[in-house]
């Protein structure tokens, strides 16, 4: 196990530690409302999926950075201390424009919108990053080796950059005095996540505030921020949370009836998109939403699912470099099925019982493949199908977990 593997695997327990400490602090301050159960589950689910799928991209981006640096870089910048400072500033400048374009162009907003869906603002929200967003962001980072920064320097600064932004996602830290004039603080970033009219499209910076001040997008926190989208997303479906905006764009393009107009929609501004499209698609594509009060049994079972997915992510990360294609495919399928299952439980979809059976079969496939035994896999399939058709098991499952 190399150092990079250890660092990647440690992200999950570090996240749990700081999110847990924030929750305990919120309760101690009488502000437990900062956390909302369903929202936190969805936030963590999105983060697990991003960490999982990014394992397939992280190494490839270093290779891409290295290729650009060796063959296309304008300069060969030395690794002196002041160049690290310049690299940090350059990285933050590129982030500003990547982030701003992510809010101002529909194509990019479709990837970034997931980060803004939560109506909570705490450390779990920092996990709401999709793999597509990470992919787009890393394409912007390619500018750094193109300029002439050595790939090892770039990766190191990106780790610092990402770590800092995690700690700005909290309401428990108030304004920080004179630092508010230099750094993006939790107060500044809370403004960025707010849906208040005066706060929309403000504070794009990640570490430093002077880019926002220079380009006219800075806004100090004045009135209490209300977090989330201007038109809140009220569904917990794992897949809908990830892809609803692209469905909306596709529907808008279909209605436009013109290739030219479709091009304008895709590269246009989010505020110009017809806001009635989403309710139409939700009614057409999704079952009616069921409001229900979560029980102790429900929360215990759902918590078990999330814990299993997080443990699975850590184990998968540690073993990733030693797994073959089939093992990777089954492992990813098992974890993603669990995450889809969590969203379906929150939506109270009864077809989730069938997903449970599929997950059991995927687990049997993994065990059977690992021990090189077709018999183990077949026995698992038979048992899973038996459970599926055994009405007493299904009725008990539904009784415990559904309204």
N, C-alpha and C positions, 0 to 999 in steps of 0.2 A: 504494500500500500504506500503510494507516494504522498508527498506533502499536499499537492493540489487535491487529491482525493479526500484527505483528512479535512481540509478546509471546506470543501463542498459538502461533505457529510455533516460537518459541525454547524452548518447554517441552520438546520432544522432545530436542534436543541437550543441554540442561541436564541432563535426566534421565540420558542416556547418560553424560555427563561424571561426575556424582557417583556413579552406580552403578558405573562403571568404576573410579573412584578408590577406592571402598569395597572392590571386589574385589581390587585391587592391594594395598591395605593389609591385607586379610584374609590374602592369601598371604604378605605380608612378615612377618606376625605368626604364621604357621603355623596359621591358622584358616580355610583355604580351604573347610572343611566347612560354613561359614556359608552358602555358596552351593551349591545343588544344581541341576544343569543343567536337567533336565526341569521342575522347579518354577519356575526363573527364566524359562524360555521361556513357560510358561503365565501367569505374573504379567505379563510384558511384553505378551503377547497381549491379556489382559483390559484393560490400560491403554490400548493402542492403540485398541481398540474404543470405550472410554469417551470418549477424546479426540475420536475421529472423530464419533461420534453427538452429542456435546455441542456441536459446532459449530452444530448446528441449534437448540440450546436456549439458548446463552449470550446471544445478542442478545434473544431473546424474554423472558428473565427480567429483563433490564434494563428492557425495555418494561413488564413486569408490575410491577416495583418502582416505576417512575416513575408508572404509573397509580394504584397504591395510595397513593403519597405525595401525589399531586396531589388525589385525590378522597376518601380515607378516613383520612388520617393524623390522629392525635389532637393532635399538636403540629407545629410547624415548628422543629426544633432547629437552632441556629446551628452553623457549622463552626469553632468555636473550638477551641483545642488541648485543653482539658480535656474537651470533648465527644468528641474522638477517643478519649481514654482510656476514657470511659464507654461509647462504642460498642464498643470492643475487649472490655471486660468483659461487656457485654450479649450480644455475639456469642458469646463463650465460654460464657456461661450457657445460651443457646439451644442451642448445640452439645451441651452436657452432656445436656440432656433429649432432644434429637433422637437422640443416640447411645445413651442409656440405653433409650429406647423401641424403638430399633432392635434391641436385644438381648432385650427383654422381651415383645415382641408379634410373633407369628408372621408376620403380614402384612409387617411392616417387616424382620424378620429374614431373610425370603426374599430381600430386596434386599441386605442387609448381609452375609449369610453368606459371600459370595464373597470379601470382604476378609479373612476369617479362615480360609480353606481351606488356605492354604499352611502346611506344617510347617517352613518356613524363616522367618527374621526378618531382613530386610535391606532396602535401599532399593527393590528391585524389588517388594516386597510393598506398598509405598505406592501402586503403580500399580493394585492390585486393587480398582478401584472401578467399579461398573457404572453405566450411564446411568440405570437405574431408581433406584438409590441416590442419584445426583446429583439426580434429579428430586424425590424425596422431601425431600432435604436443602434444596433451594432453596425448597420450599414452606414449610419452617420459617423460612427466612431472610426470607420475606415479612412476618414480624412486625416486622422492623427498620424498613422504610419505614412500616408501619402505626403504629408508635410515633411516628415523625416524623423519622427519620434520612434525610438526603438520599441518593438512589440512588447518586450518585457516591462518597459516603463509604462506603456499604455495600459496593460493589464493591471499593473499595481495601482495606478491612479484610478482606474475604474472601480477597483475594490474599495478604495477610500471614498470615492464619489458615491457609490451605492450604499455604503455603510452610513455615511452622514445623512443621506436622505431618509433612511429608516427612522432616525430619531426625531425628524421634524413632523412625524405623523402622530401627534398627541395633543390633547387639550389640557393636560395636567401641568404643563410648563407654561407659565405666563410670559409676559413680555420681559425681555432680557436687557433692558436699559440701552446703553450705547452700542451694544452688539447688534441691535435692530437696524442700525445704520450701515452695517457691513455685511452681515450674514443673513441668509434665509433662515428664519427662526420658525418654531412651531406656530407662532402667531401669524407670520407671513404666509406659511404654507396652508394654514387653516383657511385663510382668505382665498387662496387658490382653489381649495376644494369646496368653497361655499357656493350656494345657488342664489344668494342675494344679488339683485340686479347690478349694484355698484361693484360687486366683487368678481363678476364674470370676466373670464379671460384676463386675469391679473396674476402677477407674481409667478412667472414661468421659471425663474432661476432655481438652481438646485442648492448651491452653496452660497453664492454671493448675490447681493441685491443690486449691485450697480448696473448689471445688464438691463434689468427692468426699468431702472431710473433713466438709463441712457436712451432706451427705445420707447419710453412712455407707457409702460405696462405695470408700473409699481402702484400698489395700493396698501396703505396702512390699515390695520384692523381698527374699525370705529364702532359700528353696530355689531351685535351678536351674529355670528355666521350660522346659516342653516345649510347643512351639508347635503351633498348628493347632486342629482341632475335637476335641471329646471323642470323637466317632466319626469318624475321619479319612475324607476323601474320597480314594479311591485311583484315580479315573479322570481322564484328562487331556482328555477331550472338551470342546471349547470351548463347545458348546451345553449339555452336561450340567452343566458347572461353573456356568453362568449360571442354569439353570432347574430344577435337580433338586429344590430345596426346594419350589417351587410344585407340582411333580408330586407330591411327598410330601403336601403339604397337600390337594391334590385327591383323592388316594387315601384319606387319612384321613377327609375329608368324605364320600366315597362309602361308606366302611365304616360311618360313623356312622348313615346312614339317616335323619337328622333335620336339618331346616333349622336348628332352634335349636342342636343340638349342633354342626353345621357352623360356625355363627356363633361359638360358643365356641372352636372349634379355630382358626379364622382369627385371632381376636383373643386367643387364649390364649398361654401361655408355651411357648417352644421345648422346655424340658425335659419338658413333659407330652406331647409328641408321641411316638407309638409309634416306637421306634428300629429296629424290624424292618421298617418300610415301605421304607426305602431299599434294603437288600439285595434285597428282593422285586422292586422296580422295576428295579434294575440287572440282575437275572437275566432279567426279563421284556422289558425294552426295549433292553438293550445286549448286544452280542456278548461272548463270554468275553474276559477280559483276558489279554493276551499279555505275559509278562515277557521282556525281551530286553536285551542289552547293546549300547549305542549304539556305532557304529563311527565312524571319522574321516569317512568319506564321508557317513554319515547326519547327523552334526553339522554338517558343512560345508554340506550342502544345506538343513538346517533353519535354520541361521544366515542363509543367503542369503534364505530366506523372510521371516524376522523383519526383517532389514535392509531388504528391499524394502517391507515393510509400513510400517516407520517412515519411510523416505524418501517413500513414497506419502502418508503422513499429513502430513508437512511440506509437500510440494508442494500437496496438496489444501487445506491450511489457508491457504497463501499465495494460492491462486487462488480460494478459496471464494466470495468476494463477486462474482466475475466469471463464475461458472459458471451455466449455465441448469439447469433441472430435470433434463433428460435426462443432462447431463454429471455432475451430482451423483449421480444414481441409479446410473449406470455406475461412477463412481469409488468410491462406497460399496460397491457390489457386488463390485468387484475386490479391495478391501482386506479386506472381511469374508470373502470366499471364501478368501483367502490365510490368514487366521487360523484358519478352520475346517480348512483343509488342514493347518496346523501341529499342531492337536490330533489330527487323524486319523492323522498320521504317528506321533505319540507313542503312539497307541493301536494302531498297526500295522494299520489298516483298509485292506484292499486296494482298496476302492472309491475311495480317494483319487486313483487314477489317472484316474478319470472326472471328479473335481473339477478335476484339472489341465487336462483338456480344456475343461471349462466355463469355467475362468479364462482360458484362451487365447482362447476365443470372446468372452468379455466384453472382453478387451483389444482384440481385432480390432474389436468393436463401437464401442469408445471411439475408436480411431484412425479408423475409417470415418466415424463421426459428426463427428469433429473436422475431417477434410478434406473432409467432405460427399461421400463416395463410397460408394455401395452396393456397388460392385465390390470394394473393399477388404474390406468386411465379408464378402461372399460367398466371396471367396478364402480368408479366414481360417477361415470355417466349414468349407469343403471340406478345407483342410489339417488342421484339427483332427480332423475325422471320419476322415480318412485315417490319421492317427497313431493314433487310437483303435482302428482295426481292423487296424493293422499289428502283428502279434504280436511281432515281434523287438524293437520299441521298448518295448512293455509289459513283456516278459520281462526286458529289460535294466534297466528302471526298477525293477521289483520286486526283482531280484537285488541291486541296489546299496543299496536303502533298507529292505529287509525281512529279517527273521530267516531 
